Amino acid sequence: MSFEELVQKFEPRVAAAFREAIDGIESAVVLKTIVEHLERGDIAGAVAAIQFEPEAFATLELALREAFNAGGVNFVQSLPSLVASDGTRVLFQFGVRNLEAERLIREQSSTLVANITEDQREALRIAFEAGLSQGKNPTGTALGVIGRINRVTGRREGGTIGLASRQVDFIVRARENLLSGDPALMKQYLDLKTRDKRFDRSVAKAIREGRAVHADMVGKMIGRLSDNNLKLRGEMIGLEETRTALFSVRDNAIHQQIDAGKLAAQDVTKKWKHSGSEHPRIQHIQMANQSVALDMPFTAPDGTLMMYPHDPKAPARHRIGCKCRLEYDIDYIAAGLRRYRARAA
């Protein structure tokens, strides 16, 4: 299985695991409890009542671990068996219980979940405060955050649970623009890539007539905008975290072979390969075919150092949405000769 086939297999699994966690949190929400907190002006209590806790993301962490382990096994299986001059065959293997491998995937998953839960509390605060400040009653504010139950699917829709705080800011601003009656602000909605285009005629009509979009219509539009942004967030988590896991485990798998004496670091070089994506990063295009030693970082034109694409230590501008690849070049002849000489000695 190629690297891209692994990505195609695990990206949707990780995205689905994120959505499963959000569905579980939403299903446990008690509307009455949240409304009671909001009636008292207790925003913190309303946020806490949603129980957005790390334990809810166990399935997401498991999906990442599965991608990590599959990536390590698949990578070593793609390496040809090394045959020394004396005919000795060396089999490359990946240890799923390797201490460094365990540390890498544990650190990645725990960091992801911590970031999601911490940011979510801020996102919920923003959403509750915005609802009340816009004149909604506590029940309307609560439903705007947790969503309304679809009688067909039994799932909540149109809420902001699961969205990042920046997405909630974006959605709050979109609502305000649609209700403003200001043609320039209302037109901004029509530029949103995650909008439901079925509402475009209603917005265009309101702009022509010089009025705000009706509040009930805005509620439906914002609900669809929220759902689309939640789907987008799941997809981005799937892309970013799956690729981070696969690149980090490939690096770990190579080092496992070195630690076992089957290869030497000097036998391995790595090359940055640009993805040719629809919206490429200019800096990553410039990095294409940059080749460095195994334990040396790649250098972006802005000076950023990265051990591989989606390096967790790299800034977001180099990671989010990146689809670049990495190739390893291994000097099997040198490795074979070294093993032969070692045995002869």
N, C-alpha and C positions, 0 to 999 in steps of 0.2 A: 504494500500500500504506500503510495507516495505521500509526501508532506501535505500537499493540497487535498488529497483524499481524506487524510486524517482531519484536516481543518473542516472540510465539508461534513464530516461525520460528527465531530464533537461541538462545533460552533452552535448548531441548533439545539443540541442537548443541554449545553450550558445555559443558553438563552431560555429554554423551556424550564430548566430548574429554577432560574431566577423568577420567572413568572409563577411557577408553582408555589414558591415561597410567598410571593405577594398575595396570591389567591388565598393561601392559608391564613395570612394575617388579616385580610379583608373579611374572611368568613367568621373570624373570631370577634369581630367588632360588635359592640353593643351600642346601638344608636342612642338609646335612652341615657346611658352613662355619659356619653360625650356631650349630649345636649345639656344635661344637668351641670356639667363643668362650665360650659359656655354661658349658661344663664347666670352663673356666679362670676363671670369674667375670668375664670380660671383656665387660661390658655395652657399652662404647663400641665394641669391635670388632664385636659382634653388630649394633649399629645401623649401623655403616659398611658392613657386608657386604650390607645391603639396597640400597645404591646409589641412594638417593633424591636424585637430582641434578636441577638445573634443566633440563638438556638433555632430560630425559624428557618435558617439558611443551611441546615445540615445537608439537604439534598443538593444544593448548589456546590457545597464543598466536596461532596462525593463525586459529582460530575467532573469537577476539576481534577480530582485525584485519578479518576478513570482515564481522563485525557492524558494526564502526565505519565501514568504508568504505560499506557498504550503507546505513547510517543517514544518512550525509552526503549521498550521492547522492539518496536518497529524499526527504530533507527539502527540498533546493533544488528538486527537481522538483514538490513540492507547492505551491511559491510561485507565484502567478500572474505572468505576464510584466508587467513595468512599462512602461507607455506614457506618455511625456511629452506635454505639450501640443502639441508640434510633430510628434507621431506617431512619434517615435523609440522603438523597442522595445528593452528591456533584458532580456537573458536571464541568470537567476541560475544559477551553476555552482559545483560543489564540486571543489576540487583535492585529490585523494587524496595527492599528494606535497607538499602544503603543509607547510612546516617545523614550524609549530605543531601541525598535525594529527598529523604523524609523532611529535613529542615526546609528545603526549598519549597516544596508544595504546601507544607504547613504554614510557612510564612506568607506565601502568596494568598492562600485562601483566608487566613485570619486577617490579613491586611485588607483584603477586599471587603469582607463582611464588616469589619470595624468601620471602614470608610462609608459603606452603605448606611449602616445604622446611625452613625454620628450625623451624617449629612441629612438623613431622613427626618431626624428630630427638628432640625432647622427648617426643612422644607414644610413640615406639618405646621410649625409655628407661623411661618409666612402665610400659608394658605388659610389658617384659622383667622389670623389677624386681618387679612385682606377681605375675607368674607364678611366679618363684622363691620369693618370700616366702610364697606360698600353698601351698608344698610340692610343686609340680610338678617333675618331672625336666626336664633341659635340652631333651629332644626334645618333651615335652608343652608346655613353655613356648614353644619356637620355633613349633610348630604353632598354638598359641593366638594368636600374633602374625601369622604369614604365612598362616594358613588351610590347609585341607586341599583337595586337588584333587578336584573333582567329576568322576567318571569319565564322565559323560554330556557335560558341556560342556567339560571339560578346563581349566576355570578354578578358581582357588582361591576358597574361600568360608569365611566365618566368622572371618576374621582382622581385625586392626585397622589394617593398612596403609592409609593414605589418610585415616584419621580424624584430626580435630583433637585436640590434647592434652586439651581439656576434655571431648570425647566419650569419650576413653579413660578419663579419671577417672570419668566417669559409668558406664561399662560395668564397670570394676573394682569400683565400689561396688555395682552391681546384682548381680554375681556373689557378692560377700561377703554381701549381704543374703539371697540365696536359700540360701546354705550355712549361714547363721547359726542357723536353727531358731527365731529370734525372730519371732513372728507379726506384730508391728508392722513390723519391717523387711521381712519377706517380702511384706506387703501393699503396700509401696511399689512393688514390681515391677508389680503390677496397675494402677497408675496411669500407667505409662509409655506414651506415645503410640506409640512405635516398637517396642513389643514384638510378638511373634507371638502372637496371641490363642488360637491352637490349643493353647498350653501352659497356658492359664489354669486349666483343670480340675485339672491336676496340681499346680499351686501351691495352689489352694484346698483340695485334698485333704490336702496336706502340712500346711497351716495347721490344718485341723480335727484332724488326728492329732497335732499338736504336735511335728512333726519337720522336719528340713531336707529340701529337695528333693534327690533322689538326684544325686550328682555327674555321672553320665553324662547325665542329663536336663538339668542345669544347663549342661553343655557345649554341648548342642544349642540351648538357649534363648539363651545368650549369643552363639552363632554367628549366629543369626537376628537378634538385636538389633544385632550389629555390622554385618551386611549391610544392614539397614534404615537404620542411621545413616549408612552410606557412601552409600547412595542419596540420603538426605536432604541430605547435605553436597554432593553433586553438583548437586542441584536448587537449593540455596541459592547455590552459586557461579554457576550458570547465571542465576538471577534477578538477583543483585547485580551481577555483572560485565557482563552483557548490558545492563542498564539504565544502569549507569555509562557504558559505551561509547556508548550511544545518546544519552544526555543531554549528555555532553561533546562529542560530535561535532555535535549540533545547535547548541550554543553556538558551537563553532568555525566552523560553516558560516555562521552569521549574521555573525560577525566577518570572515569571508573576503569577504562582500559589501560590508561597510563599508570594508575595506582596499582593495577594488577601486573604491571610489567609487560603487557602485551604490545604497547606502543610507547613511544617517547614523545614528549611535547614538541620536540624539534621535527618530528615526522609530519606534523599537522599544521596546515594553514587554513584560513577561512576567508571566504569572499562574499562581499555584500552584493546581492542581486536585487535590482529594482523591479517592482511588480508590474509596471506599465499600467497602473490603475487609471480610472477615468479622471480623477482629480489628484494628480501626483504632487508630492512635495518637491519643490525645486531642489532643495538640499539633498534629498534622497536620490534624485536623478543624478546629481553630481557625484554621489558616493558610489554609483553603480560600478561594479567590478573592482572596487577597492579591496586589496588583499593584505592581510596582516597575519602575524603569527598567532597561534591558538590563544595564548594568554595576553595578547595585546588588544586594546580597544580600537574600534573604528573611530575615525574623527570626522564629524560633520563640519561643513564650511563655517558654521557659527562657533566652532570649538567644542561642541558637545561630544563627550566620549561615551561610546556604547559598545558593550561586549557583543551584542547581537540585536537584531530588530526586537522591539518590545522589551528591551532591558528595563526591569522595574526601577532602576536608579536613574533612568533618563527622564527628562521633563515631558509633560503631557504633549507638548507641541510635536515631539518626535515619535510618540507612541500611539495616540488615539487615532484609530482608523487606518493605521499603517498596514500595508499588505506586502511589504518587502520580504525577501527570502534570504537564506544563508546557505552557502555551499561549503562543505569541508573537502579539502584536498589532502589525501593521506599518501605519503611516500611509502608504499608497501615494500618496495625493493630494499630501501634503507632499513626498514623495520625488520625484514626477514634476515638480512645480513647481520644485523646486530644480534639477533637471537642465535644465529648460527655461531658467530664468534664467541658469544657468551657460553654456549654449550661446549665449544671446542676448548675453551680455556679451562 
